[in-house]
Amino acid sequence: TESENEDGKWSFLQILDLFGYCFSLLHRGCTDIVCCIFFIVAIVGYVAVGILAWTHGDPRKVIYPTDSMGQYCGQGKLEKKPLLFYFNMMKCASPMVLLEFQCPTPQVCVEKCPDRTMTLVTAVGKIESQDWGYYKSYCRADPGMKSVPQILQEKLCPAYLISSKPFLQRCFPSLGKKGEVITVGDQETFNDGDKIRDAKDLVAGMKNATIVMEGRQVAMKIFEDYTKSWYWILICLLIAVVVSLIFIVLLRYLAGIMVWVMIVMVIAVFAYGIVHCSIKYVNLKDTPGANITLQQLGFQPDFSVYLHIRQTWLAFIIILAILEVIIIIVLIFLRNRIRIAVELMKEASRAVGYVMSSLFYPIFTFFLLTIVIAYWGVTAVFLSTSSEPVYKVFNETVCPHARETCIPENFTLSNMKRDCPRSECLFAFYGGETPYHKYLIFLQFYNVFLFFWCANFVTALGQMTLAGAFASYYWAPNKPNDMPAFPLCASLGRSLRYHTGSLAFGSLILAIIQIIRVLLEYIDHKLKGAENKFAKFLLCCLKCCFWCLEKFIKFMNRNAYIMVAIYGKNFCRSARDAFFLLMRNVIRVVVLDKVTDFILFLGKLLIVGLVAVCLKNLFAFFFLQTVLVGSYLIAHGFFSVYAMCVDTLFLCFCEYLVNHGSFVLQHLFSHSFITVEDLERNDGSPERPYLMSENLLNVLKKKNQAN
């Protein structure tokens, strides 16, 4: 009662309406308690899975190569031998390599890859020379004075050495080309200790060995780039943060001007991008090798290679041109609605101005998401490396025990060795037969599912917190005196204290849909080579349907969280109320809310474009790509505050009128989001005057009749 309207008077209905909202805050109770308990139990189980994984796992299994005895190269007593050497690379051409991820040839950890080509026979013939000492560094054990046949039979040393180079901590032959002929160590042939072979015979073995590591190759390349340039990436992302903050501050005070400036600058940045790509495309016209196609080039771990191909720049030109045309066409059709959106941005800027701390809340959300992602990633690595080394029988000739599991400690005394004298018990892969290892796949599934659930929970917490903060602004008659001292902290406390169950409920529904989509993608990957057209069609339809369902659930969850934050109802009731409220005003929702979202999207593109223009000549393609993705995520985080403000105040007004159906303080509705329900329920007469601001009345060409 200490606050007054412009006339200095309060009507009984106005006081009653305000009291109704305050009552909902004071008598707020816990919602969806069962789901809250279920979520807490799931988190406790998630921690237990993590502890179990960390107890059994060993990340060294994926970080370091493993020799035939299951020892890690570069670790422990092999610390000075970080590279893995294959005795016979041609054995890797076996199809079993792709099935068991292991070449059926002895492998040893070495200090450096061989830089010369020679055979065992040649080295033994010079036993007093340095060649034999050099050759022995690639043997599994010191052969002593044994003969060459005995050394080869016991597989103590390789039959030959080939000039090699390290790649992914493994030694691969140094293949090259002389014209159309493949060479190794500048020679077209090599001696394998038995006969003279062509260098091209090594290609199949190298191909199979590298197929096994293609994914890791890309990951290691990315990791190396990050470790070398992380500080530059951090500086560039800080620049993106500063640019985003400047835009937000300018929107706060110059919303009308900034909206039009953003639109014009986005068009200009895309036009500049088209011109820049066109210049690059023309300049590469006479460059040797620039006219090959992307298909001919194939996949390259070094992404900067693509920038030397004309077709890459042509693709950039086409993509930018299409985006430019789409944006211009959309702007032409929405030119009248943009004037309304400008007023919406002005009102949203006022709300954000009263809750300035909301601009920094995305940093807190990002911090929580980082913890969730890190926990999932570490747990996944430890789970995948918590298996035990599996050894199998390898033999160059026919053997009834080939590919059977063996124990290296007593293999020499086993029946397998007696039946196959030339066989060996070598490390094959990591696995296990214990109950724990049998259920590893279920633990991995649980890890992925809880990752989706926790990530969605963190996102939902951010949405509900911002919604509660902006709702407190909306309902404050005398701003900012009637607002909480710390509206964001107060809203965060209410969300965690009363509505953890509702947050868990909504995020659980979304996580289930997302895990189904992951399973569909996995099935699609497995059916890549299938010829069943109907199965492919059905799978494609399912993927499309669940993609649409996920988008719809995200939209409904967002609005349900807003309703929970405002009125403290449970999730299902809030989702139902929000759905029917929006359906009654679906056209106005698209016109008012989505046009604003489109303008905010242009703002994100503008920030990314400005960063790209500033850094285009400073860094490599992959580095620039990383910075641009990070810049978009940062811009999205800051602009999402505005989007949440729009949605919250919009639903605040609509739900309030539906529930109370009475007059509300006119100055309370100086927000643009009143237009939906205001236009639906009022006609400007003295009995039912429009309650929107004068600016919006002018834009909509409406007016109130005099009393």
Secondary structure, 3 states (H helix, E strand, C coil): CCCCCCCCCCCHHHHHHHHHHHHHHHCCCCCCHHHHHHHHHHHHHHHHHHHHHHHHCCCHHHHCCECCCCCECCCHHHCCCCEEEECCHHHHHCCHHHHHCCCCCCEEEECCCCCCCEEHHHHHHCCCCHHHHHHHCCCCCCCCCCCHHHHHHCCCCCCEECCEEEECCEEEECEEEECCEEEECCECEEECCCCEEECCHHHHHHHHHHHCCHHHHHHHHHHHHHHHHHHHHHHHHHHHHHHHHHHHHHHHHHHHHHHHHHHHHHHHHHHHHHHHHHHHHHHCCCCCCCCCCHHHHCCCCCHHHHHHCHHHHHHHHHHHHHHHHHHHHHHHHCHHHHHHHHHHHHHHHHHHHHCHHHHHHHHHHHHHHHHHHHHHHHHHHHHHCCCEEEEEEECCCCCCCCCCEECHHHHHHCHHHHHCCCCEEEEEEEECCCHHHHCHHHHHHHHHHHHHHHHHHHHHHHHHHHHHHHHHHHHCCCCCCCCCCCHHHHHHHHHHHHCHHHHHHHHHHHHHHHHHHHHHHHHHHHCCCCCCHHHHHHHHHHHHHHHHHHHHHHHHHHHHHHHHHHHCCCHHHHHHHHHHHHHCCHHHHHHHHHHHHHHHHHHHHHHHHHHHHHHCCCCCHHHHHHHHHHHHHHHHHHHHHHHHHHHHHHHHHHHHHHHHCCCCCHHHHCCHHHHHHHHHHCCCCCCCCCCCCHHHHHHCCCCCCCC
